[in-house]
Structures are given as structure tokens and as C-alpha cells.
């Protein structure tokens, strides 16, 4: 048996803290995002219809 009463109290406090601490909820396994990024509508993409490159 332990001789140090403070060691007993610390052990009891650690056990109580471990028992009463809320357990983290497991997150659902997230799947990697396989969707493509949204494409601009036809004719409004980069360099098309902007009037920059026209002479």
C-alpha cells in the first residue's frame, strides 16, 4: 500500500478525470473530394470574349 496520502489523492483524481472526461466522437471517414472545380460557362473563360487580344 502507498505510504504517501497525496500520491493516493493524485491517483484518485487522475482516475476520476479520465472517467469523467467526454470521449471524442469518431468522425466519419471523409472521402477525398473527387469533384472537379466549377468551369466557367462557354465563351466566358479566360481570354475569350474579353476584347483584350483583338486588334
PDBQT receptor file of N, H, CA, C and O in Angstrom, charges set to zero:
ATOM      1  N   UNK A   1       0.835  -1.175   0.000  1.00  0.00    +0.000 N 
ATOM      2  CA  UNK A   1       0.000   0.000   0.000  1.00  0.00    +0.000 C 
ATOM      3  C   UNK A   1       0.886   1.246   0.000  1.00  0.00    +0.000 C 
ATOM      4  O   UNK A   1       1.980   1.248   0.563  1.00  0.00    +0.000 OA
ATOM      5  N   UNK A   2       0.391   2.304  -0.642  1.00  0.00    +0.000 N 
ATOM      6  H   UNK A   2      -0.499   2.303  -1.099  1.00  0.00    +0.000 HD
ATOM      7  CA  UNK A   2       1.169   3.526  -0.734  1.00  0.00    +0.000 C 
ATOM      8  C   UNK A   2       1.211   4.229   0.622  1.00  0.00    +0.000 C 
ATOM      9  O   UNK A   2       0.224   4.245   1.358  1.00  0.00    +0.000 OA
ATOM     10  N   UNK A   3       2.339   4.792   0.929  1.00  0.00    +0.000 N 
ATOM     11  H   UNK A   3       3.141   4.779   0.331  1.00  0.00    +0.000 HD
ATOM     12  CA  UNK A   3       2.506   5.487   2.197  1.00  0.00    +0.000 C 
ATOM     13  C   UNK A   3       2.165   6.978   2.085  1.00  0.00    +0.000 C 
ATOM     14  O   UNK A   3       1.810   7.606   3.083  1.00  0.00    +0.000 OA
ATOM     15  N   UNK A   4       2.266   7.529   0.918  1.00  0.00    +0.000 N 
ATOM     16  H   UNK A   4       2.554   7.019   0.107  1.00  0.00    +0.000 HD
ATOM     17  CA  UNK A   4       2.045   8.962   0.721  1.00  0.00    +0.000 C 
ATOM     18  C   UNK A   4       0.564   9.223   0.437  1.00  0.00    +0.000 C 
ATOM     19  O   UNK A   4       0.075   8.828  -0.621  1.00  0.00    +0.000 OA
ATOM     20  N   UNK A   5      -0.162   9.873   1.344  1.00  0.00    +0.000 N 
ATOM     21  H   UNK A   5       0.235  10.194   2.203  1.00  0.00    +0.000 HD
ATOM     22  CA  UNK A   5      -1.592  10.111   1.100  1.00  0.00    +0.000 C 
ATOM     23  C   UNK A   5      -1.833  11.039  -0.100  1.00  0.00    +0.000 C 
ATOM     24  O   UNK A   5      -2.869  10.944  -0.758  1.00  0.00    +0.000 OA
ATOM     25  N   UNK A   6      -0.891  11.924  -0.380  1.00  0.00    +0.000 N 
ATOM     26  H   UNK A   6      -0.049  12.002   0.154  1.00  0.00    +0.000 HD
ATOM     27  CA  UNK A   6      -1.049  12.811  -1.541  1.00  0.00    +0.000 C 
ATOM     28  C   UNK A   6      -0.931  12.035  -2.847  1.00  0.00    +0.000 C 
ATOM     29  O   UNK A   6      -1.598  12.370  -3.826  1.00  0.00    +0.000 OA
ATOM     30  N   UNK A   7      -0.090  11.002  -2.873  1.00  0.00    +0.000 N 
ATOM     31  H   UNK A   7       0.452  10.731  -2.078  1.00  0.00    +0.000 HD
ATOM     32  CA  UNK A   7       0.022  10.170  -4.061  1.00  0.00    +0.000 C 
ATOM     33  C   UNK A   7      -1.293   9.424  -4.317  1.00  0.00    +0.000 C 
ATOM     34  O   UNK A   7      -1.709   9.253  -5.463  1.00  0.00    +0.000 OA
ATOM     35  N   UNK A   8      -1.936   8.986  -3.235  1.00  0.00    +0.000 N 
ATOM     36  H   UNK A   8      -1.598   9.125  -2.304  1.00  0.00    +0.000 HD
ATOM     37  CA  UNK A   8      -3.235   8.316  -3.356  1.00  0.00    +0.000 C 
ATOM     38  C   UNK A   8      -4.273   9.288  -3.905  1.00  0.00    +0.000 C 
ATOM     39  O   UNK A   8      -5.051   8.941  -4.794  1.00  0.00    +0.000 OA
ATOM     40  N   UNK A   9      -4.281  10.510  -3.370  1.00  0.00    +0.000 N 
ATOM     41  H   UNK A   9      -3.649  10.792  -2.648  1.00  0.00    +0.000 HD
ATOM     42  CA  UNK A   9      -5.244  11.506  -3.843  1.00  0.00    +0.000 C 
ATOM     43  C   UNK A   9      -5.007  11.857  -5.316  1.00  0.00    +0.000 C 
ATOM     44  O   UNK A   9      -5.953  12.003  -6.089  1.00  0.00    +0.000 OA
ATOM     45  N   UNK A  10      -3.734  11.988  -5.689  1.00  0.00    +0.000 N 
ATOM     46  H   UNK A  10      -2.965  11.869  -5.061  1.00  0.00    +0.000 HD
ATOM     47  CA  UNK A  10      -3.436  12.292  -7.100  1.00  0.00    +0.000 C 
ATOM     48  C   UNK A  10      -3.908  11.166  -8.007  1.00  0.00    +0.000 C 
ATOM     49  O   UNK A  10      -4.461  11.418  -9.077  1.00  0.00    +0.000 OA
ATOM     50  N   UNK A  11      -3.693   9.931  -7.587  1.00  0.00    +0.000 N 
ATOM     51  H   UNK A  11      -3.243   9.725  -6.718  1.00  0.00    +0.000 HD
ATOM     52  CA  UNK A  11      -4.126   8.790  -8.396  1.00  0.00    +0.000 C 
ATOM     53  C   UNK A  11      -5.646   8.767  -8.515  1.00  0.00    +0.000 C 
ATOM     54  O   UNK A  11      -6.180   8.494  -9.591  1.00  0.00    +0.000 OA
ATOM     55  N   UNK A  12      -6.349   9.054  -7.412  1.00  0.00    +0.000 N 
ATOM     56  H   UNK A  12      -5.915   9.276  -6.539  1.00  0.00    +0.000 HD
ATOM     57  CA  UNK A  12      -7.808   9.092  -7.464  1.00  0.00    +0.000 C 
ATOM     58  C   UNK A  12      -8.307  10.228  -8.369  1.00  0.00    +0.000 C 
ATOM     59  O   UNK A  12      -9.262  10.047  -9.124  1.00  0.00    +0.000 OA
ATOM     60  N   UNK A  13      -7.670  11.376  -8.294  1.00  0.00    +0.000 N 
ATOM     61  H   UNK A  13      -6.894  11.524  -7.681  1.00  0.00    +0.000 HD
ATOM     62  CA  UNK A  13      -8.073  12.497  -9.148  1.00  0.00    +0.000 C 
ATOM     63  C   UNK A  13      -7.827  12.189 -10.621  1.00  0.00    +0.000 C 
ATOM     64  O   UNK A  13      -8.655  12.511 -11.473  1.00  0.00    +0.000 OA
ATOM     65  N   UNK A  14      -6.682  11.562 -10.920  1.00  0.00    +0.000 N 
ATOM     66  H   UNK A  14      -6.010  11.301 -10.227  1.00  0.00    +0.000 HD
ATOM     67  CA  UNK A  14      -6.409  11.188 -12.316  1.00  0.00    +0.000 C 
ATOM     68  C   UNK A  14      -7.435  10.188 -12.826  1.00  0.00    +0.000 C 
ATOM     69  O   UNK A  14      -7.905  10.300 -13.958  1.00  0.00    +0.000 OA
ATOM     70  N   UNK A  15      -7.785   9.212 -12.000  1.00  0.00    +0.000 N 
ATOM     71  H   UNK A  15      -7.403   9.121 -11.081  1.00  0.00    +0.000 HD
ATOM     72  CA  UNK A  15      -8.760   8.203 -12.407  1.00  0.00    +0.000 C 
ATOM     73  C   UNK A  15     -10.133   8.834 -12.636  1.00  0.00    +0.000 C 
ATOM     74  O   UNK A  15     -10.817   8.502 -13.604  1.00  0.00    +0.000 OA
ATOM     75  N   UNK A  16     -10.531   9.736 -11.756  1.00  0.00    +0.000 N 
ATOM     76  H   UNK A  16      -9.976  10.006 -10.970  1.00  0.00    +0.000 HD
ATOM     77  CA  UNK A  16     -11.828  10.402 -11.904  1.00  0.00    +0.000 C 
ATOM     78  C   UNK A  16     -11.842  11.294 -13.136  1.00  0.00    +0.000 C 
ATOM     79  O   UNK A  16     -12.836  11.339 -13.861  1.00  0.00    +0.000 OA
ATOM     80  N   UNK A  17     -10.747  12.001 -13.377  1.00  0.00    +0.000 N 
ATOM     81  H   UNK A  17      -9.939  11.964 -12.788  1.00  0.00    +0.000 HD
ATOM     82  CA  UNK A  17     -10.678  12.857 -14.561  1.00  0.00    +0.000 C 
ATOM     83  C   UNK A  17     -10.751  12.018 -15.836  1.00  0.00    +0.000 C 
ATOM     84  O   UNK A  17     -11.430  12.394 -16.791  1.00  0.00    +0.000 OA
ATOM     85  N   UNK A  18     -10.062  10.901 -15.850  1.00  0.00    +0.000 N 
ATOM     86  H   UNK A  18      -9.510  10.596 -15.074  1.00  0.00    +0.000 HD
ATOM     87  CA  UNK A  18     -10.095  10.036 -17.034  1.00  0.00    +0.000 C 
ATOM     88  C   UNK A  18     -11.487   9.445 -17.233  1.00  0.00    +0.000 C 
ATOM     89  O   UNK A  18     -11.929   9.258 -18.367  1.00  0.00    +0.000 OA
ATOM     90  N   UNK A  19     -12.178   9.153 -16.133  1.00  0.00    +0.000 N 
ATOM     91  H   UNK A  19     -11.820   9.306 -15.212  1.00  0.00    +0.000 HD
ATOM     92  CA  UNK A  19     -13.510   8.559 -16.225  1.00  0.00    +0.000 C 
ATOM     93  C   UNK A  19     -14.546   9.575 -16.683  1.00  0.00    +0.000 C 
ATOM     94  O   UNK A  19     -15.446   9.242 -17.455  1.00  0.00    +0.000 OA
ATOM     95  N   UNK A  20     -14.424  10.815 -16.211  1.00  0.00    +0.000 N 
ATOM     96  H   UNK A  20     -13.693  11.085 -15.584  1.00  0.00    +0.000 HD
ATOM     97  CA  UNK A  20     -15.479  11.790 -16.470  1.00  0.00    +0.000 C 
ATOM     98  C   UNK A  20     -15.222  12.681 -17.680  1.00  0.00    +0.000 C 
ATOM     99  O   UNK A  20     -16.097  13.456 -18.066  1.00  0.00    +0.000 OA
ATOM    100  N   UNK A  21     -14.054  12.588 -18.280  1.00  0.00    +0.000 N 
ATOM    101  H   UNK A  21     -13.343  11.959 -17.966  1.00  0.00    +0.000 HD
ATOM    102  CA  UNK A  21     -13.764  13.406 -19.462  1.00  0.00    +0.000 C 
ATOM    103  C   UNK A  21     -14.604  12.906 -20.631  1.00  0.00    +0.000 C 
ATOM    104  O   UNK A  21     -14.651  11.703 -20.883  1.00  0.00    +0.000 OA
ATOM    105  N   UNK A  22     -15.273  13.820 -21.354  1.00  0.00    +0.000 N 
ATOM    106  H   UNK A  22     -15.234  14.798 -21.149  1.00  0.00    +0.000 HD
ATOM    107  CA  UNK A  22     -16.060  13.373 -22.513  1.00  0.00    +0.000 C 
ATOM    108  C   UNK A  22     -15.158  12.765 -23.571  1.00  0.00    +0.000 C 
ATOM    109  O   UNK A  22     -14.086  13.289 -23.875  1.00  0.00    +0.000 OA
ATOM    110  N   UNK A  23     -15.602  11.676 -24.114  1.00  0.00    +0.000 N 
ATOM    111  H   UNK A  23     -16.473  11.250 -23.867  1.00  0.00    +0.000 HD
ATOM    112  CA  UNK A  23     -14.829  10.991 -25.141  1.00  0.00    +0.000 C 
ATOM    113  C   UNK A  23     -15.069  11.680 -26.490  1.00  0.00    +0.000 C 
ATOM    114  O   UNK A  23     -16.198  12.067 -26.788  1.00  0.00    +0.000 OA
ATOM    115  N   UNK A  24     -14.024  11.837 -27.302  1.00  0.00    +0.000 N 
ATOM    116  H   UNK A  24     -13.106  11.523 -27.059  1.00  0.00    +0.000 HD
ATOM    117  CA  UNK A  24     -14.234  12.454 -28.620  1.00  0.00    +0.000 C 
ATOM    118  C   UNK A  24     -15.048  11.527 -29.508  1.00  0.00    +0.000 C 
ATOM    119  O   UNK A  24     -14.841  10.314 -29.534  1.00  0.00    +0.000 OA
ATOM    120  N   UNK A  25     -15.979  12.133 -30.233  1.00  0.00    +0.000 N 
ATOM    121  H   UNK A  25     -16.147  13.118 -30.212  1.00  0.00    +0.000 HD
ATOM    122  CA  UNK A  25     -16.797  11.333 -31.147  1.00  0.00    +0.000 C 
ATOM    123  C   UNK A  25     -15.987  11.023 -32.395  1.00  0.00    +0.000 C 
ATOM    124  O   UNK A  25     -15.342  11.913 -32.949  1.00  0.00    +0.000 OA
ATOM    125  N   UNK A  26     -16.010   9.784 -32.842  1.00  0.00    +0.000 N 
ATOM    126  H   UNK A  26     -16.533   9.061 -32.392  1.00  0.00    +0.000 HD
ATOM    127  CA  UNK A  26     -15.247   9.463 -34.055  1.00  0.00    +0.000 C 
ATOM    128  C   UNK A  26     -15.879  10.145 -35.262  1.00  0.00    +0.000 C 
ATOM    129  O   UNK A  26     -17.091  10.082 -35.469  1.00  0.00    +0.000 OA
ATOM    130  N   UNK A  27     -15.050  10.784 -36.035  1.00  0.00    +0.000 N 
ATOM    131  H   UNK A  27     -14.065  10.835 -35.867  1.00  0.00    +0.000 HD
ATOM    132  CA  UNK A  27     -15.534  11.443 -37.241  1.00  0.00    +0.000 C 
ATOM    133  C   UNK A  27     -15.761  10.397 -38.318  1.00  0.00    +0.000 C 
ATOM    134  O   UNK A  27     -15.005   9.431 -38.418  1.00  0.00    +0.000 OA
ATOM    135  N   UNK A  28     -16.798  10.583 -39.124  1.00  0.00    +0.000 N 
ATOM    136  H   UNK A  28     -17.412  11.368 -39.043  1.00  0.00    +0.000 HD
ATOM    137  CA  UNK A  28     -16.977   9.642 -40.231  1.00  0.00    +0.000 C 
ATOM    138  C   UNK A  28     -15.805   9.770 -41.182  1.00  0.00    +0.000 C 
ATOM    139  O   UNK A  28     -15.267  10.858 -41.386  1.00  0.00    +0.000 OA
ATOM    140  N   UNK A  29     -15.420   8.660 -41.753  1.00  0.00    +0.000 N 
ATOM    141  H   UNK A  29     -15.856   7.776 -41.587  1.00  0.00    +0.000 HD
ATOM    142  CA  UNK A  29     -14.266   8.632 -42.652  1.00  0.00    +0.000 C 
ATOM    143  C   UNK A  29     -14.552   9.518 -43.849  1.00  0.00    +0.000 C 
ATOM    144  O   UNK A  29     -15.398   9.200 -44.685  1.00  0.00    +0.000 OA
ATOM    145  N   UNK A  30     -13.843  10.629 -43.922  1.00  0.00    +0.000 N 
ATOM    146  H   UNK A  30     -13.156  10.887 -43.242  1.00  0.00    +0.000 HD
ATOM    147  CA  UNK A  30     -14.105  11.562 -45.010  1.00  0.00    +0.000 C 
ATOM    148  C   UNK A  30     -13.445  11.056 -46.286  1.00  0.00    +0.000 C 
ATOM    149  O   UNK A  30     -12.299  10.607 -46.283  1.00  0.00    +0.000 OA
ATOM    150  N   UNK A  31     -14.189  11.140 -47.356  1.00  0.00    +0.000 N 
ATOM    151  H   UNK A  31     -15.120  11.504 -47.359  1.00  0.00    +0.000 HD
ATOM    152  CA  UNK A  31     -13.675  10.715 -48.646  1.00  0.00    +0.000 C 
ATOM    153  C   UNK A  31     -13.029  11.909 -49.326  1.00  0.00    +0.000 C 
ATOM    154  O   UNK A  31     -13.488  13.038 -49.158  1.00  0.00    +0.000 OA
ATOM    155  N   UNK A  32     -11.971  11.676 -50.092  1.00  0.00    +0.000 N 
ATOM    156  H   UNK A  32     -11.598  10.759 -50.229  1.00  0.00    +0.000 HD
ATOM    157  CA  UNK A  32     -11.340  12.797 -50.788  1.00  0.00    +0.000 C 
ATOM    158  C   UNK A  32     -12.296  13.411 -51.799  1.00  0.00    +0.000 C 
ATOM    159  O   UNK A  32     -13.102  12.714 -52.416  1.00  0.00    +0.000 OA
ATOM    160  N   UNK A  33     -12.196  14.710 -51.957  1.00  0.00    +0.000 N 
ATOM    161  H   UNK A  33     -11.541  15.276 -51.456  1.00  0.00    +0.000 HD
ATOM    162  CA  UNK A  33     -13.082  15.427 -52.867  1.00  0.00    +0.000 C 
ATOM    163  C   UNK A  33     -12.660  15.134 -54.304  1.00  0.00    +0.000 C 
ATOM    164  O   UNK A  33     -11.626  15.620 -54.763  1.00  0.00    +0.000 OA
ATOM    165  N   UNK A  34     -13.455  14.347 -55.005  1.00  0.00    +0.000 N 
ATOM    166  H   UNK A  34     -14.295  13.953 -54.632  1.00  0.00    +0.000 HD
ATOM    167  CA  UNK A  34     -13.118  13.964 -56.374  1.00  0.00    +0.000 C 
ATOM    168  C   UNK A  34     -13.866  14.816 -57.395  1.00  0.00    +0.000 C 
ATOM    169  O   UNK A  34     -13.734  14.608 -58.601  1.00  0.00    +0.000 OA
ATOM    170  N   UNK A  35     -14.661  15.786 -56.901  1.00  0.00    +0.000 N 
ATOM    171  H   UNK A  35     -14.768  15.955 -55.921  1.00  0.00    +0.000 HD
ATOM    172  CA  UNK A  35     -15.387  16.639 -57.831  1.00  0.00    +0.000 C 
ATOM    173  C   UNK A  35     -14.432  17.601 -58.514  1.00  0.00    +0.000 C 
ATOM    174  O   UNK A  35     -13.429  18.020 -57.936  1.00  0.00    +0.000 OA
ATOM    175  N   UNK A  36     -14.756  17.944 -59.754  1.00  0.00    +0.000 N 
ATOM    176  H   UNK A  36     -15.570  17.604 -60.224  1.00  0.00    +0.000 HD
ATOM    177  CA  UNK A  36     -13.959  18.915 -60.489  1.00  0.00    +0.000 C 
ATOM    178  C   UNK A  36     -14.376  20.311 -60.059  1.00  0.00    +0.000 C 
ATOM    179  O   UNK A  36     -15.530  20.526 -59.688  1.00  0.00    +0.000 OA
ATOM    180  N   UNK A  37     -13.452  21.263 -60.106  1.00  0.00    +0.000 N 
ATOM    181  H   UNK A  37     -12.515  21.090 -60.408  1.00  0.00    +0.000 HD
ATOM    182  CA  UNK A  37     -13.850  22.632 -59.785  1.00  0.00    +0.000 C 
ATOM    183  C   UNK A  37     -14.819  23.146 -60.841  1.00  0.00    +0.000 C 
ATOM    184  O   UNK A  37     -14.753  22.707 -61.989  1.00  0.00    +0.000 OA
ATOM    185  N   UNK A  38     -15.709  24.054 -60.491  1.00  0.00    +0.000 N 
ATOM    186  H   UNK A  38     -15.763  24.410 -59.559  1.00  0.00    +0.000 HD
ATOM    187  CA  UNK A  38     -16.693  24.533 -61.460  1.00  0.00    +0.000 C 
ATOM    188  C   UNK A  38     -16.015  25.230 -62.634  1.00  0.00    +0.000 C 
ATOM    189  O   UNK A  38     -15.100  26.034 -62.453  1.00  0.00    +0.000 OA
ATOM    190  N   UNK A  39     -16.476  24.912 -63.831  1.00  0.00    +0.000 N 
ATOM    191  H   UNK A  39     -17.219  24.259 -63.978  1.00  0.00    +0.000 HD
ATOM    192  CA  UNK A  39     -15.938  25.504 -65.044  1.00  0.00    +0.000 C 
ATOM    193  C   UNK A  39     -16.749  26.736 -65.405  1.00  0.00    +0.000 C 
ATOM    194  O   UNK A  39     -17.962  26.756 -65.194  1.00  0.00    +0.000 OA
ATOM    195  N   UNK A  40     -16.105  27.762 -65.945  1.00  0.00    +0.000 N 
ATOM    196  H   UNK A  40     -15.120  27.746 -66.116  1.00  0.00    +0.000 HD
ATOM    197  CA  UNK A  40     -16.874  28.931 -66.381  1.00  0.00    +0.000 C 
ATOM    198  C   UNK A  40     -17.750  28.566 -67.575  1.00  0.00    +0.000 C 
ATOM    199  O   UNK A  40     -17.417  27.653 -68.329  1.00  0.00    +0.000 OA
ATOM    200  N   UNK A  41     -18.851  29.261 -67.751  1.00  0.00    +0.000 N 
ATOM    201  H   UNK A  41     -19.122  30.004 -67.138  1.00  0.00    +0.000 HD
ATOM    202  CA  UNK A  41     -19.710  28.980 -68.906  1.00  0.00    +0.000 C 
ATOM    203  C   UNK A  41     -18.958  29.174 -70.210  1.00  0.00    +0.000 C 
ATOM    204  O   UNK A  41     -17.985  29.926 -70.271  1.00  0.00    +0.000 OA
ATOM    205  N   UNK A  42     -19.412  28.494 -71.248  1.00  0.00    +0.000 N 
ATOM    206  H   UNK A  42     -20.202  27.883 -71.198  1.00  0.00    +0.000 HD
ATOM    207  CA  UNK A  42     -18.775  28.548 -72.557  1.00  0.00    +0.000 C 
ATOM    208  C   UNK A  42     -18.718  29.988 -73.061  1.00  0.00    +0.000 C 
ATOM    209  O   UNK A  42     -19.724  30.697 -73.027  1.00  0.00    +0.000 OA
ATOM    210  N   UNK A  43     -17.558  30.421 -73.523  1.00  0.00    +0.000 N 
ATOM    211  H   UNK A  43     -16.740  29.845 -73.551  1.00  0.00    +0.000 HD
ATOM    212  CA  UNK A  43     -17.411  31.754 -74.082  1.00  0.00    +0.000 C 
ATOM    213  C   UNK A  43     -17.058  32.808 -73.059  1.00  0.00    +0.000 C 
ATOM    214  O   UNK A  43     -16.776  33.944 -73.439  1.00  0.00    +0.000 OA
ATOM    215  N   UNK A  44     -17.061  32.481 -71.767  1.00  0.00    +0.000 N 
ATOM    216  H   UNK A  44     -17.291  31.558 -71.459  1.00  0.00    +0.000 HD
ATOM    217  CA  UNK A  44     -16.720  33.465 -70.744  1.00  0.00    +0.000 C 
ATOM    218  C   UNK A  44     -15.454  33.074 -69.996  1.00  0.00    +0.000 C 
ATOM    219  O   UNK A  44     -15.173  33.600 -68.919  1.00  0.00    +0.000 OA
ATOM    220  N   UNK A  45     -14.708  32.168 -70.560  1.00  0.00    +0.000 N 
ATOM    221  H   UNK A  45     -14.937  31.741 -71.435  1.00  0.00    +0.000 HD
ATOM    222  CA  UNK A  45     -13.480  31.731 -69.915  1.00  0.00    +0.000 C 
ATOM    223  C   UNK A  45     -12.395  32.770 -70.047  1.00  0.00    +0.000 C 
ATOM    224  O   UNK A  45     -12.624  33.868 -70.553  1.00  0.00    +0.000 OA
ATOM    225  N   UNK A  46     -11.243  32.424 -69.598  1.00  0.00    +0.000 N 
ATOM    226  H   UNK A  46     -11.057  31.532 -69.186  1.00  0.00    +0.000 HD
ATOM    227  CA  UNK A  46     -10.135  33.358 -69.567  1.00  0.00    +0.000 C 
ATOM    228  C   UNK A  46      -9.650  33.639 -70.990  1.00  0.00    +0.000 C 
ATOM    229  O   UNK A  46      -9.326  32.703 -71.720  1.00  0.00    +0.000 OA
ATOM    230  N   UNK A  47      -9.594  34.899 -71.393  1.00  0.00    +0.000 N 
ATOM    231  H   UNK A  47      -9.858  35.660 -70.799  1.00  0.00    +0.000 HD
ATOM    232  CA  UNK A  47      -9.087  35.270 -72.703  1.00  0.00    +0.000 C 
ATOM    233  C   UNK A  47     -10.103  35.126 -73.822  1.00  0.00    +0.000 C 
ATOM    234  O   UNK A  47      -9.767  35.407 -74.972  1.00  0.00    +0.000 OA
ATOM    235  N   UNK A  48     -11.299  34.712 -73.550  1.00  0.00    +0.000 N 
ATOM    236  H   UNK A  48     -11.572  34.483 -72.616  1.00  0.00    +0.000 HD
ATOM    237  CA  UNK A  48     -12.304  34.560 -74.587  1.00  0.00    +0.000 C 
ATOM    238  C   UNK A  48     -13.369  35.616 -74.389  1.00  0.00    +0.000 C 
ATOM    239  O   UNK A  48     -13.968  35.715 -73.317  1.00  0.00    +0.000 OA
ATOM    240  N   UNK A  49     -13.606  36.409 -75.429  1.00  0.00    +0.000 N 
ATOM    241  H   UNK A  49     -13.120  36.328 -76.300  1.00  0.00    +0.000 HD
ATOM    242  CA  UNK A  49     -14.644  37.410 -75.356  1.00  0.00    +0.000 C 
ATOM    243  C   UNK A  49     -14.298  38.593 -74.478  1.00  0.00    +0.000 C 
ATOM    244  O   UNK A  49     -15.173  39.392 -74.146  1.00  0.00    +0.000 OA
ATOM    245  N   UNK A  50     -13.067  38.716 -74.106  1.00  0.00    +0.000 N 
ATOM    246  H   UNK A  50     -12.357  38.066 -74.375  1.00  0.00    +0.000 HD
ATOM    247  CA  UNK A  50     -12.655  39.800 -73.244  1.00  0.00    +0.000 C 
ATOM    248  C   UNK A  50     -12.337  41.073 -74.031  1.00  0.00    +0.000 C 
ATOM    249  O   UNK A  50     -12.435  42.176 -73.493  1.00  0.00    +0.000 OA
ATOM    250  N   UNK A  51     -11.954  40.924 -75.313  1.00  0.00    +0.000 N 
ATOM    251  H   UNK A  51     -11.875  40.028 -75.750  1.00  0.00    +0.000 HD
ATOM    252  CA  UNK A  51     -11.612  42.079 -76.109  1.00  0.00    +0.000 C 
ATOM    253  C   UNK A  51     -10.166  42.499 -75.941  1.00  0.00    +0.000 C 
ATOM    254  O   UNK A  51      -9.750  43.493 -76.536  1.00  0.00    +0.000 OA
ATOM    255  N   UNK A  52      -9.397  41.787 -75.162  1.00  0.00    +0.000 N 
ATOM    256  H   UNK A  52      -9.735  40.980 -74.678  1.00  0.00    +0.000 HD
ATOM    257  CA  UNK A  52      -8.001  42.162 -74.937  1.00  0.00    +0.000 C 
ATOM    258  C   UNK A  52      -7.137  41.856 -76.134  1.00  0.00    +0.000 C 
ATOM    259  O   UNK A  52      -6.330  42.688 -76.548  1.00  0.00    +0.000 OA
ATOM    260  N   UNK A  53      -7.296  40.666 -76.700  1.00  0.00    +0.000 N 
ATOM    261  H   UNK A  53      -7.952  39.990 -76.363  1.00  0.00    +0.000 HD
ATOM    262  CA  UNK A  53      -6.398  40.180 -77.736  1.00  0.00    +0.000 C 
ATOM    263  C   UNK A  53      -6.887  40.535 -79.142  1.00  0.00    +0.000 C 
ATOM    264  O   UNK A  53      -6.237  40.192 -80.129  1.00  0.00    +0.000 OA
ATOM    265  N   UNK A  54      -7.990  41.195 -79.233  1.00  0.00    +0.000 N 
ATOM    266  H   UNK A  54      -8.518  41.474 -78.431  1.00  0.00    +0.000 HD
ATOM    267  CA  UNK A  54      -8.487  41.536 -80.560  1.00  0.00    +0.000 C 
ATOM    268  C   UNK A  54      -7.788  42.812 -81.053  1.00  0.00    +0.000 C 
ATOM    269  O   UNK A  54      -7.444  43.695 -80.267  1.00  0.00    +0.000 OA
ATOM    270  N   UNK A  55      -7.595  42.882 -82.337  1.00  0.00    +0.000 N 
ATOM    271  H   UNK A  55      -7.874  42.165 -82.976  1.00  0.00    +0.000 HD
ATOM    272  CA  UNK A  55      -6.856  44.009 -82.872  1.00  0.00    +0.000 C 
ATOM    273  C   UNK A  55      -7.605  44.964 -83.618  1.00  0.00    +0.000 C 
ATOM    274  O   UNK A  55      -7.044  45.947 -84.102  1.00  0.00    +0.000 OA
TER     275      UNK A  55
